Amino acid sequence: MRMVYTSAPPDAFYPARERLVRKLDRWARKHRRPVDLFVIEALLEHRWSAGDGLLGRWQPEDLEETLLDWFPRQVTLSPDEWAEVVPTVGAFVDFLFEQDLADRHCADRHLLHGLLDKVATPFDEAMADQSRYGLAKFWTVRMLAEGVDPSDQVAAERFIADLDAGRIAVDEALLHRVMANHLQAEDSDQHPPLPLVAVPDDDTLRELAAGTPVVRQLGELVRWLGDGRTLTTTGRLRLADARELVALLDTGDVIDPVIGDRVFKTRSSDDLYGLTVLVAWARAARVVRVVKGRLVPVKSAAKTLADPLALARRAFDGLCELGGAVCGSGWAESVLRWRFDDAVFAVTMALLVAPEPTPIDELRQLAYEVACDGLGFEPGTEEQERGWHQLADNDTDRLLDLLARLGAVETDGGVVGLTALGVGLLAGHLREQGVAVPTIDQLLEETAEVVVATATGSPAETAAALLRDWCARNSATASAELRALAKRTDDPEHRRLALTYA
């Protein structure tokens, strides 16, 4: 049996859960252990949807959280069914160990049974405490108490109508407590685990960062500033300084551009898009600032400027603040201007989790949808939709160009992928936000099944590196573990991969 379903899609998990439940049922009948199969289904689903998907790995605290928090909050059972829950979970624990399905990081059987003995009475109390209910369970239980079958749409609609009309009394204080539970559960919901990434060491990342245009430009800009440069009364670079910087930094701007037979005079540094974005980026990266009408270097950033990787990380972190500079303003501005930070996050995360490079059109659509959702924006006509979409697409392309100049992405034939530097920058950024980013080094002490399951959902090069490193770290036991996994698992791809490296 396959026992690892970390980040597995529903169409993989649910059939496997049914196979595991059937196997447990046969075992329970043979050993004359009464079990409630619905309880097992709920237990496994919780481990998959809100946990780590490791169906054979349990600690006492996992069972305690499940029985004293999640069951009372989410699982609807009649009071005469409560007594079967803890014994059923105890049977499941014995089943895991006797069928060799508990992995080597699972707590000892006696520790798990000790926890079950401890929570048997508190479990009944928690299930009886309606103030612990989640919102869906609260209304389901209330409907059942009124003799209404929640699956009967007509009866459910009649119940709602009676409720709205005040014909059904509700304890408002209790309902407020239940609503608070609902909101708290939403806030504490775990994000799906991120895919395995191969993050180069800092020396490699530093070398990559040193060769990127943005790191070079930011360093050159600060050196050019010296002790600082006076800005115009409107806070812009003086045009003479802007002309000098366009050439020095190679921003791609054209001074006094000629279109056809007409010269369009550059009248302000605001007309120089590339330079405007770069200066805004330098400010967002906290390497320059405005003081009393002058653009000056930030003295405390000297060490950052001397380290290409530190500067690249500052630039990556500051990218989210560039909506005003990148998207511009005016009557034709795009929705991305107001949700640029959300677009940056959505696009970079999409590239991180994608198993292969992503078409640009998909990234454009993603950024547009994220921006519209954040604004609650719905164009009124098809023509408006096309117009807003085009403006957002243009700004998404500008975002991708900035990421490319930072060395974080590369585009090839209409698809975009993160570079090694991009993976390193995004992984570092996420870790600073408290998000766990799995790496190969972190998996070297894991079980064969966790490693194989992770490798199966990873890019080919990352998967191969993981399995090679894991086998080298566990040279004395790796072959036996992989062969045992291949014999036990019912996942063909896991079996193939295990035998390949056994």
C-alpha positions as CSV (number, residue, x, y, z in Angstrom):
1,M,0.0,0.0,0.0
2,R,1.1,3.5,-0.7
3,M,1.1,5.5,2.5
4,V,2.5,8.9,1.5
5,Y,0.0,11.4,-0.1
6,T,1.7,14.8,0.6
7,S,0.1,17.3,-1.9
8,A,-1.6,14.4,-3.7
9,P,-4.6,15.4,-5.9
10,P,-8.1,14.2,-4.9
11,D,-8.2,11.7,-7.7
12,A,-5.1,10.0,-6.4
13,F,-6.0,10.2,-2.7
14,Y,-9.7,9.1,-2.5
15,P,-9.3,5.8,-4.4
16,A,-6.3,5.0,-2.3
17,R,-8.2,5.8,0.9
18,E,-10.9,3.3,-0.1
19,R,-8.3,0.6,-0.8
20,L,-6.7,1.2,2.6
21,V,-10.1,1.2,4.4
22,R,-11.0,-2.1,2.7
23,K,-7.7,-3.6,3.8
24,L,-8.3,-2.4,7.4
25,D,-11.9,-3.7,7.3
26,R,-10.6,-7.2,6.3
27,W,-8.0,-7.1,9.1
28,A,-10.5,-5.9,11.7
29,R,-12.9,-8.7,10.8
30,K,-10.2,-11.3,11.0
31,H,-9.1,-10.0,14.4
32,R,-12.6,-9.4,15.6
33,R,-11.9,-5.7,16.2
34,P,-15.1,-3.6,15.8
35,V,-14.4,-0.4,13.8
36,D,-16.4,2.4,12.4
37,L,-15.1,2.8,8.8
38,F,-16.5,6.3,8.5
39,V,-14.2,7.4,11.4
40,I,-11.2,5.9,9.6
41,E,-12.2,7.7,6.4
42,A,-12.5,11.0,8.3
43,L,-9.1,10.4,10.1
44,L,-7.3,9.8,6.8
45,E,-8.9,12.7,5.0
46,H,-7.9,15.1,7.7
47,R,-4.3,13.8,7.6
48,W,-4.3,14.3,3.8
49,S,-6.1,17.6,3.5
50,A,-4.9,19.5,6.6
51,G,-1.8,17.6,7.5
52,D,1.3,16.3,5.7
53,G,-0.3,13.4,4.0
54,L,1.8,10.8,5.8
55,L,-0.9,8.2,6.5
56,G,1.5,5.9,8.4
57,R,3.2,8.5,10.6
58,W,1.5,9.6,13.7
59,Q,2.6,11.3,16.9
60,P,0.5,11.6,20.1
61,E,0.0,15.3,19.4
62,D,-1.4,14.5,15.9
63,L,-4.1,12.2,17.4
64,E,-4.8,14.7,20.2
65,E,-5.4,17.5,17.7
66,T,-7.5,15.3,15.5
67,L,-9.7,13.9,18.3
68,L,-10.1,17.0,20.6
69,D,-10.2,19.7,17.9
70,W,-10.9,18.5,14.4
71,F,-13.6,15.9,15.2
72,P,-15.6,18.2,17.5
73,R,-15.3,21.0,14.9
74,Q,-15.9,19.2,11.7
75,V,-17.2,15.6,12.0
76,T,-20.9,15.1,12.6
77,L,-21.7,11.9,14.5
78,S,-24.7,11.1,16.7
79,P,-24.0,10.8,20.5
80,D,-24.5,7.0,20.4
81,E,-21.6,6.8,17.8
82,W,-19.0,8.7,19.9
83,A,-18.0,5.7,22.0
84,E,-16.8,3.9,18.8
85,V,-14.3,6.6,17.8
86,V,-11.4,6.2,20.1
87,P,-11.5,2.3,20.0
88,T,-11.6,2.6,16.2
89,V,-8.5,4.8,16.1
90,G,-6.8,2.4,18.5
91,A,-7.6,-0.5,16.0
92,F,-6.2,1.7,13.2
93,V,-2.9,2.1,15.2
94,D,-2.6,-1.6,15.7
95,F,-3.4,-2.2,12.0
96,L,-0.6,0.1,10.9
97,F,2.0,-1.7,13.0
98,E,0.9,-5.3,12.4
99,Q,0.6,-4.7,8.6
100,D,4.1,-3.0,8.6
101,L,2.5,0.3,7.4
102,A,3.7,2.5,10.2
103,D,6.9,4.2,9.0
104,R,10.1,4.4,11.1
105,H,9.3,8.0,12.2
106,C,6.0,7.0,13.6
107,A,5.7,7.2,17.4
108,D,5.8,3.8,19.3
109,R,2.5,2.0,19.5
110,H,2.4,2.2,23.3
111,L,2.8,6.0,23.2
112,L,-0.2,6.3,20.8
113,H,-2.3,4.0,22.9
114,G,-1.4,6.0,26.0
115,L,-2.6,9.1,24.3
116,L,-5.9,7.4,23.3
117,D,-6.5,6.3,26.9
118,K,-5.9,9.8,28.0
119,V,-8.4,11.5,25.6
120,A,-11.2,9.0,25.8
121,T,-13.3,11.0,28.3
122,P,-12.3,14.5,27.0
123,F,-13.3,13.4,23.6
124,D,-16.9,12.8,24.6
125,E,-16.9,16.1,26.4
126,A,-15.5,17.9,23.3
127,M,-18.0,16.3,21.0
128,A,-20.9,17.4,23.3
129,D,-19.6,21.0,23.5
130,Q,-21.4,22.9,20.7
131,S,-19.2,25.9,21.2
132,R,-16.4,23.9,19.6
133,Y,-18.4,23.3,16.4
134,G,-17.5,24.7,13.1
135,L,-20.1,26.6,11.1
136,A,-21.0,23.8,8.7
137,K,-21.3,21.2,11.5
138,F,-23.4,23.7,13.6
139,W,-26.1,24.0,10.9
140,T,-26.0,20.4,10.0
141,V,-26.6,19.3,13.6
142,R,-29.3,21.9,14.0
143,M,-31.1,20.7,10.8
144,L,-30.9,17.1,12.1
145,A,-32.3,18.2,15.4
146,E,-35.3,19.8,13.5
147,G,-35.9,16.5,11.6
148,V,-34.4,18.0,8.4
149,D,-32.3,15.9,6.1
150,P,-29.4,18.2,5.0
151,S,-29.1,16.3,1.7
152,D,-32.8,17.0,0.9
153,Q,-32.5,20.3,-1.0
154,V,-36.2,21.1,-0.8
155,A,-36.3,20.4,3.0
156,A,-33.0,22.4,3.5
157,E,-34.4,25.4,1.6
158,R,-37.6,25.3,3.7
159,F,-35.4,25.2,6.9
160,I,-33.5,28.3,5.7
161,A,-36.8,30.1,5.0
162,D,-38.1,29.3,8.4
163,L,-34.8,30.4,9.9
164,D,-34.9,33.7,8.1
165,A,-38.5,34.3,9.1
166,G,-37.6,33.8,12.8
167,R,-39.7,30.6,13.1
168,I,-36.7,28.7,14.3
169,A,-34.9,30.1,17.4
170,V,-31.1,30.3,17.4
171,D,-28.8,30.9,20.4
172,E,-27.1,34.1,19.1
173,A,-24.2,33.9,21.6
174,L,-23.5,30.3,20.6
175,L,-23.7,31.2,16.9
176,H,-21.2,34.0,17.4
177,R,-18.8,31.5,19.1
178,V,-19.2,29.1,16.2
179,M,-18.6,31.8,13.7
180,A,-15.4,32.8,15.6
181,N,-14.3,29.1,15.3
182,H,-14.9,29.2,11.6
183,L,-12.9,32.3,11.1
184,Q,-10.1,31.1,13.3
185,A,-10.0,27.8,11.4
186,E,-9.7,29.7,8.1
187,D,-6.8,31.8,9.4
188,S,-5.0,28.7,10.7
189,D,-5.5,26.6,7.6
190,Q,-2.1,25.2,6.5
191,H,-0.9,26.1,3.0
192,P,-0.2,23.1,0.8
193,P,3.4,21.9,1.1
194,L,5.7,23.4,-1.5
195,P,7.5,21.1,-4.0
196,L,11.1,20.1,-3.5
197,V,13.6,22.6,-4.9
198,A,17.2,22.3,-5.5
199,V,18.7,25.5,-4.1
200,P,22.4,26.2,-5.0
201,D,24.8,27.1,-2.2
202,D,25.3,30.8,-1.4
203,D,28.7,30.9,-3.2
204,T,27.0,29.7,-6.4
205,L,24.1,32.1,-6.0
206,R,26.5,35.0,-5.3
207,E,28.4,34.3,-8.5
208,L,25.1,34.2,-10.5
209,A,23.9,37.4,-8.9
210,A,27.1,39.2,-9.7
211,G,26.4,38.8,-13.4
212,T,22.9,40.1,-13.5
213,P,22.0,43.5,-15.1
214,V,20.0,44.8,-12.1
215,V,22.8,44.1,-9.5
216,R,25.3,45.9,-11.7
217,Q,23.0,48.8,-12.3
218,L,22.1,49.3,-8.7
219,G,25.8,49.3,-7.7
220,E,26.6,51.8,-10.5
221,L,23.8,54.0,-9.5
222,V,24.9,54.3,-5.9
223,R,28.5,54.9,-7.0
224,W,27.4,57.6,-9.4
225,L,25.4,59.3,-6.6
226,G,28.5,59.9,-4.5
227,D,27.4,62.0,-1.6
228,G,24.0,62.6,-3.3
229,R,22.4,64.5,-6.2
230,T,19.8,67.3,-6.0
231,L,16.4,66.5,-7.4
232,T,13.9,68.8,-9.0
233,T,11.2,70.5,-7.0
234,T,8.8,67.7,-8.0
235,G,11.2,65.1,-6.7
236,R,12.5,63.8,-10.0
237,L,16.0,63.4,-11.3
238,R,17.3,66.5,-13.1
239,L,17.2,66.0,-16.9
240,A,21.0,66.5,-17.2
241,D,21.6,63.8,-14.6
242,A,19.0,61.5,-16.2
243,R,20.8,61.8,-19.6
244,E,24.1,60.8,-18.0
245,L,22.5,57.8,-16.2
246,V,20.8,56.5,-19.3
247,A,24.2,56.0,-20.9
248,L,26.0,54.9,-17.8
249,L,23.4,52.3,-16.7
250,D,22.2,51.2,-20.1
251,T,18.6,51.5,-19.1
252,G,17.3,51.1,-22.6
253,D,15.7,54.5,-22.7
254,V,16.0,56.8,-25.8
255,I,16.6,60.5,-25.3
256,D,14.7,62.7,-27.8
257,P,13.3,59.7,-29.7
258,V,12.6,60.0,-33.4
259,I,9.4,58.5,-34.7
260,G,9.0,58.8,-38.5
261,D,10.2,62.3,-39.3
262,R,9.3,63.8,-36.0
263,V,11.5,64.3,-32.9
264,F,9.8,63.9,-29.5
265,K,11.7,66.0,-27.1
266,T,12.5,64.4,-23.7
267,R,11.4,67.1,-21.2
268,S,11.6,65.2,-17.9
269,S,13.2,62.1,-16.4
270,D,9.7,60.8,-16.0
271,D,9.7,60.3,-19.8
272,L,12.5,57.7,-19.3
273,Y,10.7,54.6,-18.2
274,G,13.7,52.3,-17.7
275,L,15.5,54.8,-15.5
276,T,12.4,55.7,-13.5
277,V,11.8,52.0,-12.7
278,L,15.4,51.5,-11.7
279,V,15.5,54.5,-9.3
280,A,12.2,53.3,-7.8
281,W,13.8,49.8,-7.5
282,A,16.9,51.2,-5.8
283,R,14.6,53.0,-3.2
284,A,12.5,49.8,-2.7
285,A,15.8,47.8,-2.1
286,R,16.7,50.4,0.5
287,V,20.1,51.3,-1.1
288,V,19.1,54.9,-1.9
289,R,16.6,57.3,-0.3
290,V,15.4,60.9,-0.6
291,V,16.6,63.4,2.1
292,K,15.8,67.1,1.9
293,G,15.3,67.1,-1.9
294,R,18.4,65.0,-2.6
295,L,18.8,61.4,-3.7
296,V,21.5,59.9,-1.5
297,P,23.0,56.5,-0.8
298,V,21.8,54.6,2.3
299,K,25.0,54.4,4.4
300,S,23.9,51.2,6.2
301,A,23.5,49.5,2.9
302,A,27.3,49.5,2.2
303,K,27.8,45.9,3.2
304,T,24.8,44.9,1.0
305,L,26.2,46.7,-2.0
306,A,29.5,44.8,-1.5
307,D,27.7,41.4,-1.6
308,P,26.0,40.6,-5.0
309,L,23.7,38.0,-3.4
310,A,22.6,40.3,-0.6
311,L,21.9,43.0,-3.1
312,A,19.9,40.6,-5.3
313,R,17.9,39.5,-2.3
314,R,17.1,43.1,-1.5
315,A,16.1,43.8,-5.1
316,F,13.8,40.7,-5.1
317,D,12.2,41.7,-1.9
318,G,11.6,45.2,-3.2
319,L,10.1,44.1,-6.4
320,C,6.6,44.0,-4.9
321,E,6.7,47.8,-4.2
322,L,7.2,48.8,-7.9
323,G,3.6,48.9,-9.0
324,G,3.4,52.6,-9.4
325,A,6.7,52.8,-11.4
326,V,6.1,49.7,-13.5
327,C,2.5,50.2,-14.3
328,G,2.4,53.9,-14.5
329,S,-0.8,55.9,-13.9
330,G,-3.5,57.8,-15.8
331,W,-6.8,57.1,-17.4
332,A,-5.5,53.9,-19.1
333,E,-3.6,52.4,-16.2
334,S,-4.0,48.6,-15.6
335,V,-5.5,46.8,-12.6
336,L,-2.0,45.5,-11.8
337,R,-0.9,48.9,-10.6
338,W,-3.1,48.4,-7.5
339,R,-2.3,44.7,-6.9
340,F,1.2,44.5,-8.2
341,D,2.5,42.8,-5.0
342,D,-0.2,40.1,-5.4
343,A,0.7,39.7,-9.1
344,V,4.4,39.3,-8.2
345,F,3.7,36.7,-5.6
346,A,1.3,34.8,-7.8
347,V,3.6,34.7,-10.8
348,T,6.7,33.7,-8.9
349,M,4.9,31.0,-6.9
350,A,3.3,29.6,-10.1
351,L,6.8,29.3,-11.6
352,L,8.1,27.6,-8.4
353,V,5.4,25.0,-8.2
354,A,5.3,24.3,-11.9
355,P,7.1,21.1,-12.9
356,E,8.2,22.6,-16.2
357,P,8.4,26.1,-17.7
358,T,5.0,27.9,-17.9
359,P,3.5,29.6,-21.0
360,I,3.6,33.4,-20.8
361,D,-0.1,33.5,-21.7
362,E,-0.9,31.5,-18.5
363,L,1.1,33.8,-16.4
364,R,-0.7,36.8,-17.9
365,Q,-4.1,35.3,-17.2
366,L,-3.0,34.5,-13.6
367,A,-1.8,38.0,-12.9
368,Y,-4.9,39.5,-14.3
369,E,-7.3,37.2,-12.3
370,V,-5.3,37.9,-9.1
371,A,-5.5,41.6,-9.6
372,C,-9.2,41.6,-10.5
373,D,-10.1,39.4,-7.5
374,G,-8.2,41.6,-5.2
375,L,-10.0,44.7,-6.4
376,G,-13.4,43.1,-6.7
377,F,-13.3,44.4,-10.3
378,E,-15.6,43.0,-13.0
379,P,-15.6,44.8,-16.4
380,G,-19.1,45.6,-17.6
381,T,-18.7,44.7,-21.3
382,E,-16.7,42.3,-23.4
383,E,-14.9,45.3,-25.0
384,Q,-13.9,46.6,-21.5
385,E,-12.7,43.2,-20.6
386,R,-10.4,43.1,-23.6
387,G,-9.1,46.6,-22.9
388,W,-8.3,45.9,-19.2
389,H,-6.9,42.5,-20.1
390,Q,-4.5,44.0,-22.6
391,L,-3.2,46.6,-20.3
392,A,-2.6,44.0,-17.6
393,D,-0.9,41.7,-20.0
394,N,1.5,44.5,-21.0
395,D,2.4,45.1,-17.3
396,T,2.8,41.4,-16.7
397,D,5.3,41.3,-19.5
398,R,7.1,44.2,-17.8
399,L,7.2,42.3,-14.6
400,L,8.7,39.3,-16.3
401,D,11.3,41.5,-17.9
402,L,12.3,42.9,-14.5
403,L,12.6,39.3,-13.2
404,A,14.7,38.4,-16.2
405,R,17.0,41.4,-15.6
406,L,17.4,40.3,-12.0
407,G,18.4,36.9,-13.4
408,A,15.4,35.2,-11.7
409,V,13.7,33.9,-14.8
410,E,14.5,33.0,-18.4
411,T,12.2,32.9,-21.4
412,D,12.5,30.4,-24.2
413,G,9.9,30.0,-27.0
414,G,7.0,31.6,-25.2
415,V,7.5,29.8,-21.9
416,V,9.1,31.1,-18.7
417,G,10.9,29.2,-16.0
418,L,12.8,30.1,-12.8
419,T,16.6,30.0,-13.0
420,A,18.8,28.6,-10.3
421,L,19.2,32.1,-9.0
422,G,15.4,32.7,-9.1
423,V,14.8,29.5,-7.1
424,G,17.4,30.7,-4.5
425,L,15.9,34.2,-4.2
426,L,12.3,33.0,-3.9
427,A,13.2,30.2,-1.4
428,G,15.1,32.7,0.7
429,H,12.2,35.2,0.6
430,L,9.7,32.6,1.6
431,R,11.8,31.4,4.5
432,E,12.0,34.9,5.8
433,Q,8.2,34.9,5.8
434,G,8.2,31.7,7.8
435,V,7.2,29.4,4.9
436,A,8.9,26.0,4.9
437,V,10.6,25.4,1.6
438,P,11.8,21.7,1.3
439,T,15.3,21.1,0.0
440,I,17.3,18.0,-0.8
441,D,19.4,18.3,2.4
442,Q,16.2,18.3,4.6
443,L,15.0,15.0,3.0
444,L,18.2,12.9,3.4
445,E,17.0,11.5,6.8
446,E,13.5,10.7,5.5
447,T,12.1,7.3,4.7
448,A,12.3,5.7,1.3
449,E,8.7,6.3,0.6
450,V,8.7,10.0,1.4
451,V,11.8,10.4,-0.8
452,V,10.3,8.5,-3.7
453,A,6.9,10.2,-3.4
454,T,8.7,13.6,-3.4
455,A,10.9,12.7,-6.3
456,T,7.9,11.5,-8.3
457,G,6.4,15.0,-8.2
458,S,9.6,16.9,-8.9
459,P,11.4,17.9,-12.0
460,A,13.6,15.1,-13.4
461,E,16.9,16.7,-12.5
462,T,15.8,17.5,-9.0
463,A,14.4,14.0,-8.5
464,A,17.6,12.3,-9.7
465,A,19.7,14.5,-7.4
466,L,17.5,13.7,-4.4
467,L,17.6,10.0,-4.9
468,R,21.4,9.9,-5.6
469,D,22.1,12.0,-2.4
470,W,19.6,10.0,-0.3
471,C,21.1,6.6,-1.4
472,A,24.6,8.0,-0.7
473,R,23.6,9.2,2.8
474,N,21.9,5.9,3.6
475,S,24.2,3.6,1.8
476,A,23.9,0.7,4.3
477,T,20.1,0.5,4.2
478,A,18.9,2.3,1.0
479,S,18.8,-0.7,-1.3
480,A,16.8,-2.8,1.2
481,E,14.4,0.0,2.0
482,L,13.7,0.7,-1.7
483,R,13.2,-3.0,-2.5
484,A,10.8,-3.3,0.5
485,L,8.9,-0.2,-0.8
486,A,8.7,-1.6,-4.3
487,K,7.2,-4.8,-2.9
488,R,4.6,-3.0,-0.6
489,T,3.4,0.0,-2.7
490,D,0.5,-0.1,-5.0
491,D,1.7,2.9,-6.9
492,P,3.3,1.9,-10.2
493,E,5.4,5.0,-10.6
494,H,6.7,4.7,-7.0
495,R,7.5,1.0,-7.6
496,R,9.4,1.9,-10.8
497,L,11.4,4.6,-9.2
498,A,12.2,2.5,-6.1
499,L,13.5,-0.4,-8.3
500,T,15.5,2.0,-10.4
501,Y,17.6,3.1,-7.5
502,A,17.4,0.0,-5.3
